[in-house]
Amino acid sequence: MKVSEYAKHLLLSETIQDKLLPPPKEVDWNQYSPICLEKPGRHSSISFSDAKSKIPRLEHLNQPLQRGFTLHHFANHELMAIELFAWAILAFPEAPFETRLDWLRTLKEEQLHLSMYLERLSNFGINFGDKPLNYLFWKQIPNLKTPEQFAAVMSISFEGANLDFSQIYARAFAHFGDFESASIMLKVYLDEVKHVKRGWEFLFPKSSPEKIEWDSYLKLLSFPFTPRRAKAYHYIPQTRSEAGFSIDFIDKLGDFKDEYSPKIKNQSLELYSISDSTTWGKTELHSFKKLQNLEKV
């Protein structure tokens, strides 16, 4: 099957089932003309909405339904990521083969994330589309004229921010005893490290001078999009180190603020074991669970 046919089918299909169709084992990468779609196909039940639907506050995650709505928020991001990586394959046939192959690999892993979220949502009695679905990622399409701009916005920024969010919510879910949801967030985190690293290595090969990385990244963004989108309200530098970022870039991203940068309540972060700058994996989650069980005795 031609990769362009697969990507186009995934983008124009309206159902979740079709968007979760994995890439064929044998993919034809032969030359194809660029196709730039302005929006994906979506059934009315999962169509874009301008209605605001904020992610639940951390202190509300003691309620199962609010944990489900949080996962719904992240599932929406995964669906948009699936679509945007298919969009990039179609839009940039001139991009290096290895880069397009990485986009396809990432797309497949995002499909796995969405499947995990959807299964967990069903445990909470929630259907995907029960909450309004924003189209934040798709709003950037007019500004994605090159593969480099795509990597800066999708990989370094949106997926980069999810390095923080997946760590934050893994700990918050664990704090309230929801270790199944916490495990999903950690699986997402491990894959996001790979995704962000792919984007970083495409933009900044090892031969690139470290000191120009930040300025090069800024030049690829179109105002009002800023590096604020590349991190969560709690920035965890170690996550970027694991994704291969340079120390200079990590520091400059951490220091960046604009007028919309959120104000952090450190007391809230400390309450949910989020205030430190280390990253969690399966070992840390298991240790936390064991400690919680001991405290209940």
Secondary structure, DSSP 4 states (H G I P E B T S, - for coil): -BHHHHHHHHHH--SHHHHTPPPPSS-B---------SS----GGG-B--S--PPPPGGGTTSHHHHHHHHHHHHHHHHHHHHHHHHHHHH-TTS-HHHHHHHHHHHHHHHHHHHHHHHHHHHTT--TTSS-B--TTGGGGGG--SHHHHIIIIIIIIIHHHHHHHHHHHHHHHHTT-HHHHHHHHHHHHHHHHHHHHHHHHHS-TTS-GGGHHHHHHHT--TT--GGGGS-SS--HHHHHHTT--HHHHHHHHH---TTPPPP-HHHHHHTT-SS-----HHHHHHHHHHHHHHH-
